[in-house]
Amino acid sequence: CQEGGQSFIQSSDLVVLEWFHTGEVCYWCLERGKSFRWSCHLIWHQKIHMGERP
């Protein structure tokens, strides 16, 4: 969590905390540090990391 300085094993925990601090949901790619407003965009992005065609 960039705001509170905490780290989490599961990305779902980070998503909830980011929402708590900012008032809006933000999905993070922990590998690249990139954020997405919609979970489907994060899933599409993660498929690129796995070598799949989105």
CHARMM internal coordinates of N, CA and C (Angstrom, degrees):
IC EDIT
DIST 1 N 1 CA 1.4616
DIST 1 CA 1 C 1.5300
ANGL 1 N 1 CA 1 C 108.00
DIST 1 C 2 N 1.3005
ANGL 1 CA 1 C 2 N 117.20
DIHE 1 N 1 CA 1 C 2 N 121.35
DIST 2 N 2 CA 1.4602
ANGL 1 C 2 N 2 CA 120.15
DIHE 1 CA 1 C 2 N 2 CA -178.09
DIST 2 CA 2 C 1.5227
ANGL 2 N 2 CA 2 C 111.53
DIHE 1 C 2 N 2 CA 2 C -70.69
DIST 2 C 3 N 1.3046
ANGL 2 CA 2 C 3 N 117.51
DIHE 2 N 2 CA 2 C 3 N -31.43
DIST 3 N 3 CA 1.4600
ANGL 2 C 3 N 3 CA 121.72
DIHE 2 CA 2 C 3 N 3 CA -176.85
DIST 3 CA 3 C 1.5300
ANGL 3 N 3 CA 3 C 111.66
DIHE 2 C 3 N 3 CA 3 C -76.42
DIST 3 C 4 N 1.3417
ANGL 3 CA 3 C 4 N 116.67
DIHE 3 N 3 CA 3 C 4 N -47.86
DIST 4 N 4 CA 1.4574
ANGL 3 C 4 N 4 CA 120.58
DIHE 3 CA 3 C 4 N 4 CA -173.95
DIST 4 CA 4 C 1.5095
ANGL 4 N 4 CA 4 C 114.64
DIHE 3 C 4 N 4 CA 4 C -97.11
DIST 4 C 5 N 1.3408
ANGL 4 CA 4 C 5 N 117.81
DIHE 4 N 4 CA 4 C 5 N -8.16
DIST 5 N 5 CA 1.4513
ANGL 4 C 5 N 5 CA 120.99
DIHE 4 CA 4 C 5 N 5 CA 178.56
DIST 5 CA 5 C 1.5096
ANGL 5 N 5 CA 5 C 114.41
DIHE 4 C 5 N 5 CA 5 C 74.39
DIST 5 C 6 N 1.3246
ANGL 5 CA 5 C 6 N 118.44
DIHE 5 N 5 CA 5 C 6 N 18.30
DIST 6 N 6 CA 1.4517
ANGL 5 C 6 N 6 CA 121.85
DIHE 5 CA 5 C 6 N 6 CA -179.90
DIST 6 CA 6 C 1.5151
ANGL 6 N 6 CA 6 C 109.49
DIHE 5 C 6 N 6 CA 6 C -98.11
DIST 6 C 7 N 1.3411
ANGL 6 CA 6 C 7 N 115.80
DIHE 6 N 6 CA 6 C 7 N 156.03
DIST 7 N 7 CA 1.4595
ANGL 6 C 7 N 7 CA 119.85
DIHE 6 CA 6 C 7 N 7 CA 174.92
DIST 7 CA 7 C 1.5219
ANGL 7 N 7 CA 7 C 108.79
DIHE 6 C 7 N 7 CA 7 C -123.93
DIST 7 C 8 N 1.3226
ANGL 7 CA 7 C 8 N 115.93
DIHE 7 N 7 CA 7 C 8 N 155.39
DIST 8 N 8 CA 1.4480
ANGL 7 C 8 N 8 CA 121.57
DIHE 7 CA 7 C 8 N 8 CA -175.55
DIST 8 CA 8 C 1.5140
ANGL 8 N 8 CA 8 C 110.14
DIHE 7 C 8 N 8 CA 8 C -136.87
DIST 8 C 9 N 1.3264
ANGL 8 CA 8 C 9 N 116.05
DIHE 8 N 8 CA 8 C 9 N 151.08
DIST 9 N 9 CA 1.4560
ANGL 8 C 9 N 9 CA 121.49
DIHE 8 CA 8 C 9 N 9 CA 176.91
DIST 9 CA 9 C 1.5206
ANGL 9 N 9 CA 9 C 110.19
DIHE 8 C 9 N 9 CA 9 C -77.43
DIST 9 C 10 N 1.3295
ANGL 9 CA 9 C 10 N 116.95
DIHE 9 N 9 CA 9 C 10 N -40.93
DIST 10 N 10 CA 1.4598
ANGL 9 C 10 N 10 CA 120.71
DIHE 9 CA 9 C 10 N 10 CA -178.69
DIST 10 CA 10 C 1.5196
ANGL 10 N 10 CA 10 C 110.20
DIHE 9 C 10 N 10 CA 10 C -98.86
DIST 10 C 11 N 1.3244
ANGL 10 CA 10 C 11 N 115.86
DIHE 10 N 10 CA 10 C 11 N 133.35
DIST 11 N 11 CA 1.4636
ANGL 10 C 11 N 11 CA 119.70
DIHE 10 CA 10 C 11 N 11 CA -179.31
DIST 11 CA 11 C 1.5190
ANGL 11 N 11 CA 11 C 111.50
DIHE 10 C 11 N 11 CA 11 C -65.29
DIST 11 C 12 N 1.3415
ANGL 11 CA 11 C 12 N 117.87
DIHE 11 N 11 CA 11 C 12 N -26.63
DIST 12 N 12 CA 1.4622
ANGL 11 C 12 N 12 CA 119.67
DIHE 11 CA 11 C 12 N 12 CA 179.57
DIST 12 CA 12 C 1.5218
ANGL 12 N 12 CA 12 C 110.93
DIHE 11 C 12 N 12 CA 12 C -63.49
DIST 12 C 13 N 1.3371
ANGL 12 CA 12 C 13 N 117.74
DIHE 12 N 12 CA 12 C 13 N -33.09
DIST 13 N 13 CA 1.4609
ANGL 12 C 13 N 13 CA 121.26
DIHE 12 CA 12 C 13 N 13 CA 176.52
DIST 13 CA 13 C 1.5225
ANGL 13 N 13 CA 13 C 110.50
DIHE 12 C 13 N 13 CA 13 C -65.59
DIST 13 C 14 N 1.3147
ANGL 13 CA 13 C 14 N 117.58
DIHE 13 N 13 CA 13 C 14 N -39.12
DIST 14 N 14 CA 1.4550
ANGL 13 C 14 N 14 CA 122.61
DIHE 13 CA 13 C 14 N 14 CA 179.50
DIST 14 CA 14 C 1.5177
ANGL 14 N 14 CA 14 C 110.58
DIHE 13 C 14 N 14 CA 14 C -66.50
DIST 14 C 15 N 1.3254
ANGL 14 CA 14 C 15 N 116.88
DIHE 14 N 14 CA 14 C 15 N -41.25
DIST 15 N 15 CA 1.4657
ANGL 14 C 15 N 15 CA 121.06
DIHE 14 CA 14 C 15 N 15 CA 179.56
DIST 15 CA 15 C 1.5166
ANGL 15 N 15 CA 15 C 110.43
DIHE 14 C 15 N 15 CA 15 C -58.91
DIST 15 C 16 N 1.3215
ANGL 15 CA 15 C 16 N 116.96
DIHE 15 N 15 CA 15 C 16 N -45.91
DIST 16 N 16 CA 1.4582
ANGL 15 C 16 N 16 CA 120.83
DIHE 15 CA 15 C 16 N 16 CA -179.22
DIST 16 CA 16 C 1.5204
ANGL 16 N 16 CA 16 C 110.48
DIHE 15 C 16 N 16 CA 16 C -63.13
DIST 16 C 17 N 1.3293
ANGL 16 CA 16 C 17 N 118.38
DIHE 16 N 16 CA 16 C 17 N -41.91
DIST 17 N 17 CA 1.4584
ANGL 16 C 17 N 17 CA 121.30
DIHE 16 CA 16 C 17 N 17 CA -178.38
DIST 17 CA 17 C 1.5228
ANGL 17 N 17 CA 17 C 111.16
DIHE 16 C 17 N 17 CA 17 C -67.88
DIST 17 C 18 N 1.3220
ANGL 17 CA 17 C 18 N 117.55
DIHE 17 N 17 CA 17 C 18 N -41.50
DIST 18 N 18 CA 1.4603
ANGL 17 C 18 N 18 CA 119.77
DIHE 17 CA 17 C 18 N 18 CA 177.66
DIST 18 CA 18 C 1.5244
ANGL 18 N 18 CA 18 C 110.13
DIHE 17 C 18 N 18 CA 18 C -60.94
DIST 18 C 19 N 1.3240
ANGL 18 CA 18 C 19 N 117.64
DIHE 18 N 18 CA 18 C 19 N -40.01
DIST 19 N 19 CA 1.4618
ANGL 18 C 19 N 19 CA 121.35
DIHE 18 CA 18 C 19 N 19 CA 178.38
DIST 19 CA 19 C 1.5270
ANGL 19 N 19 CA 19 C 109.63
DIHE 18 C 19 N 19 CA 19 C -63.20
DIST 19 C 20 N 1.3011
ANGL 19 CA 19 C 20 N 117.23
DIHE 19 N 19 CA 19 C 20 N -40.63
DIST 20 N 20 CA 1.4610
ANGL 19 C 20 N 20 CA 121.91
DIHE 19 CA 19 C 20 N 20 CA -179.37
DIST 20 CA 20 C 1.5279
ANGL 20 N 20 CA 20 C 110.66
DIHE 19 C 20 N 20 CA 20 C -61.57
DIST 20 C 21 N 1.3146
ANGL 20 CA 20 C 21 N 118.50
DIHE 20 N 20 CA 20 C 21 N -43.23
DIST 21 N 21 CA 1.4644
ANGL 20 C 21 N 21 CA 121.96
DIHE 20 CA 20 C 21 N 21 CA -177.12
DIST 21 CA 21 C 1.5291
ANGL 21 N 21 CA 21 C 112.99
DIHE 20 C 21 N 21 CA 21 C -73.81
DIST 21 C 22 N 1.3252
ANGL 21 CA 21 C 22 N 117.43
DIHE 21 N 21 CA 21 C 22 N -40.50
DIST 22 N 22 CA 1.4586
ANGL 21 C 22 N 22 CA 120.51
DIHE 21 CA 21 C 22 N 22 CA -171.20
DIST 22 CA 22 C 1.5158
ANGL 22 N 22 CA 22 C 114.20
DIHE 21 C 22 N 22 CA 22 C -100.58
DIST 22 C 23 N 1.3219
ANGL 22 CA 22 C 23 N 117.56
DIHE 22 N 22 CA 22 C 23 N -18.72
DIST 23 N 23 CA 1.4562
ANGL 22 C 23 N 23 CA 120.61
DIHE 22 CA 22 C 23 N 23 CA -176.40
DIST 23 CA 23 C 1.5126
ANGL 23 N 23 CA 23 C 113.22
DIHE 22 C 23 N 23 CA 23 C 83.24
DIST 23 C 24 N 1.3259
ANGL 23 CA 23 C 24 N 117.49
DIHE 23 N 23 CA 23 C 24 N 1.08
DIST 24 N 24 CA 1.4614
ANGL 23 C 24 N 24 CA 120.45
DIHE 23 CA 23 C 24 N 24 CA 175.39
DIST 24 CA 24 C 1.5203
ANGL 24 N 24 CA 24 C 109.25
DIHE 23 C 24 N 24 CA 24 C -134.82
DIST 24 C 25 N 1.3022
ANGL 24 CA 24 C 25 N 115.71
DIHE 24 N 24 CA 24 C 25 N 150.10
DIST 25 N 25 CA 1.4560
ANGL 24 C 25 N 25 CA 120.79
DIHE 24 CA 24 C 25 N 25 CA -178.47
DIST 25 CA 25 C 1.5239
ANGL 25 N 25 CA 25 C 109.25
DIHE 24 C 25 N 25 CA 25 C -76.95
DIST 25 C 26 N 1.3146
ANGL 25 CA 25 C 26 N 115.64
DIHE 25 N 25 CA 25 C 26 N 137.04
DIST 26 N 26 CA 1.4520
ANGL 25 C 26 N 26 CA 121.21
DIHE 25 CA 25 C 26 N 26 CA 178.01
DIST 26 CA 26 C 1.5230
ANGL 26 N 26 CA 26 C 107.57
DIHE 25 C 26 N 26 CA 26 C -140.33
DIST 26 C 27 N 1.3188
ANGL 26 CA 26 C 27 N 116.74
DIHE 26 N 26 CA 26 C 27 N 126.04
DIST 27 N 27 CA 1.4584
ANGL 26 C 27 N 27 CA 122.60
DIHE 26 CA 26 C 27 N 27 CA 179.87
DIST 27 CA 27 C 1.5214
ANGL 27 N 27 CA 27 C 108.58
DIHE 26 C 27 N 27 CA 27 C -102.94
DIST 27 C 28 N 1.3439
ANGL 27 CA 27 C 28 N 116.25
DIHE 27 N 27 CA 27 C 28 N 130.27
DIST 28 N 28 CA 1.4645
ANGL 27 C 28 N 28 CA 121.23
DIHE 27 CA 27 C 28 N 28 CA -173.64
DIST 28 CA 28 C 1.5166
ANGL 28 N 28 CA 28 C 111.92
DIHE 27 C 28 N 28 CA 28 C -112.23
DIST 28 C 29 N 1.3125
ANGL 28 CA 28 C 29 N 116.24
DIHE 28 N 28 CA 28 C 29 N 138.64
DIST 29 N 29 CA 1.4588
ANGL 28 C 29 N 29 CA 122.19
DIHE 28 CA 28 C 29 N 29 CA 166.87
DIST 29 CA 29 C 1.5299
ANGL 29 N 29 CA 29 C 105.41
DIHE 28 C 29 N 29 CA 29 C -88.98
DIST 29 C 30 N 1.3171
ANGL 29 CA 29 C 30 N 116.47
DIHE 29 N 29 CA 29 C 30 N 109.38
DIST 30 N 30 CA 1.4592
ANGL 29 C 30 N 30 CA 119.81
DIHE 29 CA 29 C 30 N 30 CA -176.35
DIST 30 CA 30 C 1.5298
ANGL 30 N 30 CA 30 C 111.54
DIHE 29 C 30 N 30 CA 30 C -71.38
DIST 30 C 31 N 1.3262
ANGL 30 CA 30 C 31 N 117.31
DIHE 30 N 30 CA 30 C 31 N -22.89
DIST 31 N 31 CA 1.4619
ANGL 30 C 31 N 31 CA 120.95
DIHE 30 CA 30 C 31 N 31 CA 179.90
DIST 31 CA 31 C 1.5269
ANGL 31 N 31 CA 31 C 111.81
DIHE 30 C 31 N 31 CA 31 C -72.65
DIST 31 C 32 N 1.3240
ANGL 31 CA 31 C 32 N 117.64
DIHE 31 N 31 CA 31 C 32 N -38.50
DIST 32 N 32 CA 1.4681
ANGL 31 C 32 N 32 CA 121.92
DIHE 31 CA 31 C 32 N 32 CA -176.40
DIST 32 CA 32 C 1.5272
ANGL 32 N 32 CA 32 C 113.57
DIHE 31 C 32 N 32 CA 32 C -110.58
DIST 32 C 33 N 1.3396
ANGL 32 CA 32 C 33 N 117.39
DIHE 32 N 32 CA 32 C 33 N -11.77
DIST 33 N 33 CA 1.4541
ANGL 32 C 33 N 33 CA 120.08
DIHE 32 CA 32 C 33 N 33 CA -178.95
DIST 33 CA 33 C 1.5170
ANGL 33 N 33 CA 33 C 113.48
DIHE 32 C 33 N 33 CA 33 C 74.22
DIST 33 C 34 N 1.3216
ANGL 33 CA 33 C 34 N 115.80
DIHE 33 N 33 CA 33 C 34 N 22.64
DIST 34 N 34 CA 1.4554
ANGL 33 C 34 N 34 CA 121.35
DIHE 33 CA 33 C 34 N 34 CA -177.84
DIST 34 CA 34 C 1.5260
ANGL 34 N 34 CA 34 C 109.22
DIHE 33 C 34 N 34 CA 34 C -98.95
DIST 34 C 35 N 1.3238
ANGL 34 CA 34 C 35 N 116.58
DIHE 34 N 34 CA 34 C 35 N 144.13
DIST 35 N 35 CA 1.4657
ANGL 34 C 35 N 35 CA 119.79
DIHE 34 CA 34 C 35 N 35 CA -178.74
DIST 35 CA 35 C 1.5218
ANGL 35 N 35 CA 35 C 110.89
DIHE 34 C 35 N 35 CA 35 C -113.68
DIST 35 C 36 N 1.3335
ANGL 35 CA 35 C 36 N 114.23
DIHE 35 N 35 CA 35 C 36 N 153.98
DIST 36 N 36 CA 1.4538
ANGL 35 C 36 N 36 CA 121.84
DIHE 35 CA 35 C 36 N 36 CA -178.81
DIST 36 CA 36 C 1.5172
ANGL 36 N 36 CA 36 C 109.06
DIHE 35 C 36 N 36 CA 36 C -137.24
DIST 36 C 37 N 1.3027
ANGL 36 CA 36 C 37 N 116.17
DIHE 36 N 36 CA 36 C 37 N 144.74
DIST 37 N 37 CA 1.4633
ANGL 36 C 37 N 37 CA 121.02
DIHE 36 CA 36 C 37 N 37 CA 179.31
DIST 37 CA 37 C 1.5289
ANGL 37 N 37 CA 37 C 111.34
DIHE 36 C 37 N 37 CA 37 C -78.52
DIST 37 C 38 N 1.3195
ANGL 37 CA 37 C 38 N 116.95
DIHE 37 N 37 CA 37 C 38 N -31.72
DIST 38 N 38 CA 1.4664
ANGL 37 C 38 N 38 CA 122.22
DIHE 37 CA 37 C 38 N 38 CA -175.85
DIST 38 CA 38 C 1.5234
ANGL 38 N 38 CA 38 C 109.82
DIHE 37 C 38 N 38 CA 38 C -115.61
DIST 38 C 39 N 1.3295
ANGL 38 CA 38 C 39 N 117.05
DIHE 38 N 38 CA 38 C 39 N 137.84
DIST 39 N 39 CA 1.4633
ANGL 38 C 39 N 39 CA 121.39
DIHE 38 CA 38 C 39 N 39 CA -179.77
DIST 39 CA 39 C 1.5233
ANGL 39 N 39 CA 39 C 111.75
DIHE 38 C 39 N 39 CA 39 C -61.75
DIST 39 C 40 N 1.3374
ANGL 39 CA 39 C 40 N 117.87
DIHE 39 N 39 CA 39 C 40 N -33.88
DIST 40 N 40 CA 1.4677
ANGL 39 C 40 N 40 CA 119.74
DIHE 39 CA 39 C 40 N 40 CA -179.88
DIST 40 CA 40 C 1.5288
ANGL 40 N 40 CA 40 C 111.16
DIHE 39 C 40 N 40 CA 40 C -64.00
DIST 40 C 41 N 1.3183
ANGL 40 CA 40 C 41 N 117.73
DIHE 40 N 40 CA 40 C 41 N -31.55
DIST 41 N 41 CA 1.4655
ANGL 40 C 41 N 41 CA 120.44
DIHE 40 CA 40 C 41 N 41 CA 177.44
DIST 41 CA 41 C 1.5261
ANGL 41 N 41 CA 41 C 110.80
DIHE 40 C 41 N 41 CA 41 C -70.65
DIST 41 C 42 N 1.3270
ANGL 41 CA 41 C 42 N 116.95
DIHE 41 N 41 CA 41 C 42 N -36.46
DIST 42 N 42 CA 1.4660
ANGL 41 C 42 N 42 CA 120.24
DIHE 41 CA 41 C 42 N 42 CA 176.08
DIST 42 CA 42 C 1.5257
ANGL 42 N 42 CA 42 C 110.07
DIHE 41 C 42 N 42 CA 42 C -65.69
DIST 42 C 43 N 1.3257
ANGL 42 CA 42 C 43 N 117.29
DIHE 42 N 42 CA 42 C 43 N -43.06
DIST 43 N 43 CA 1.4668
ANGL 42 C 43 N 43 CA 120.91
DIHE 42 CA 42 C 43 N 43 CA 179.21
DIST 43 CA 43 C 1.5251
ANGL 43 N 43 CA 43 C 110.21
DIHE 42 C 43 N 43 CA 43 C -61.04
DIST 43 C 44 N 1.3304
ANGL 43 CA 43 C 44 N 117.52
DIHE 43 N 43 CA 43 C 44 N -43.84
DIST 44 N 44 CA 1.4619
ANGL 43 C 44 N 44 CA 122.33
DIHE 43 CA 43 C 44 N 44 CA 177.85
DIST 44 CA 44 C 1.5307
ANGL 44 N 44 CA 44 C 109.92
DIHE 43 C 44 N 44 CA 44 C -60.12
DIST 44 C 45 N 1.3258
ANGL 44 CA 44 C 45 N 116.97
DIHE 44 N 44 CA 44 C 45 N -44.52
DIST 45 N 45 CA 1.4612
ANGL 44 C 45 N 45 CA 122.92
DIHE 44 CA 44 C 45 N 45 CA 179.63
DIST 45 CA 45 C 1.5343
ANGL 45 N 45 CA 45 C 110.62
DIHE 44 C 45 N 45 CA 45 C -62.86
DIST 45 C 46 N 1.3369
ANGL 45 CA 45 C 46 N 117.71
DIHE 45 N 45 CA 45 C 46 N -42.53
DIST 46 N 46 CA 1.4609
ANGL 45 C 46 N 46 CA 121.29
DIHE 45 CA 45 C 46 N 46 CA -178.77
DIST 46 CA 46 C 1.5252
ANGL 46 N 46 CA 46 C 111.65
DIHE 45 C 46 N 46 CA 46 C -66.58
DIST 46 C 47 N 1.3251
ANGL 46 CA 46 C 47 N 117.19
DIHE 46 N 46 CA 46 C 47 N -31.66
DIST 47 N 47 CA 1.4652
ANGL 46 C 47 N 47 CA 119.92
DIHE 46 CA 46 C 47 N 47 CA 177.61
DIST 47 CA 47 C 1.5239
ANGL 47 N 47 CA 47 C 110.69
DIHE 46 C 47 N 47 CA 47 C -63.60
DIST 47 C 48 N 1.3146
ANGL 47 CA 47 C 48 N 117.21
DIHE 47 N 47 CA 47 C 48 N -32.70
DIST 48 N 48 CA 1.4638
ANGL 47 C 48 N 48 CA 120.86
DIHE 47 CA 47 C 48 N 48 CA 176.27
DIST 48 CA 48 C 1.5295
ANGL 48 N 48 CA 48 C 109.92
DIHE 47 C 48 N 48 CA 48 C -62.89
DIST 48 C 49 N 1.3530
ANGL 48 CA 48 C 49 N 117.29
DIHE 48 N 48 CA 48 C 49 N -40.93
DIST 49 N 49 CA 1.4705
ANGL 48 C 49 N 49 CA 120.91
DIHE 48 CA 48 C 49 N 49 CA 177.97
DIST 49 CA 49 C 1.5242
ANGL 49 N 49 CA 49 C 111.12
DIHE 48 C 49 N 49 CA 49 C -61.22
DIST 49 C 50 N 1.3329
ANGL 49 CA 49 C 50 N 116.85
DIHE 49 N 49 CA 49 C 50 N -35.58
DIST 50 N 50 CA 1.4639
ANGL 49 C 50 N 50 CA 121.64
DIHE 49 CA 49 C 50 N 50 CA -177.17
DIST 50 CA 50 C 1.5245
ANGL 50 N 50 CA 50 C 112.41
DIHE 49 C 50 N 50 CA 50 C -84.61
DIST 50 C 51 N 1.3325
ANGL 50 CA 50 C 51 N 116.91
DIHE 50 N 50 CA 50 C 51 N -0.43
DIST 51 N 51 CA 1.4488
ANGL 50 C 51 N 51 CA 120.88
DIHE 50 CA 50 C 51 N 51 CA 178.36
DIST 51 CA 51 C 1.5115
ANGL 51 N 51 CA 51 C 114.03
DIHE 50 C 51 N 51 CA 51 C 80.28
DIST 51 C 52 N 1.3244
ANGL 51 CA 51 C 52 N 117.53
DIHE 51 N 51 CA 51 C 52 N 12.70
DIST 52 N 52 CA 1.4586
ANGL 51 C 52 N 52 CA 121.42
DIHE 51 CA 51 C 52 N 52 CA 177.98
DIST 52 CA 52 C 1.5187
ANGL 52 N 52 CA 52 C 109.43
DIHE 51 C 52 N 52 CA 52 C -88.27
DIST 52 C 53 N 1.3028
ANGL 52 CA 52 C 53 N 115.41
DIHE 52 N 52 CA 52 C 53 N 156.10
DIST 53 N 53 CA 1.4642
ANGL 52 C 53 N 53 CA 120.14
DIHE 52 CA 52 C 53 N 53 CA 173.76
DIST 53 CA 53 C 1.5162
ANGL 53 N 53 CA 53 C 107.67
DIHE 52 C 53 N 53 CA 53 C -85.58
DIST 53 C 54 N 1.3191
ANGL 53 CA 53 C 54 N 118.57
DIHE 53 N 53 CA 53 C 54 N 124.09
DIST 54 N 54 CA 1.4720
ANGL 53 C 54 N 54 CA 120.53
DIHE 53 CA 53 C 54 N 54 CA -179.70
DIST 54 CA 54 C 1.5192
ANGL 54 N 54 CA 54 C 112.55
DIHE 53 C 54 N 54 CA 54 C -67.31
END
COOR INIT
IC SEED 1 N 1 CA 1 C
IC BUILD
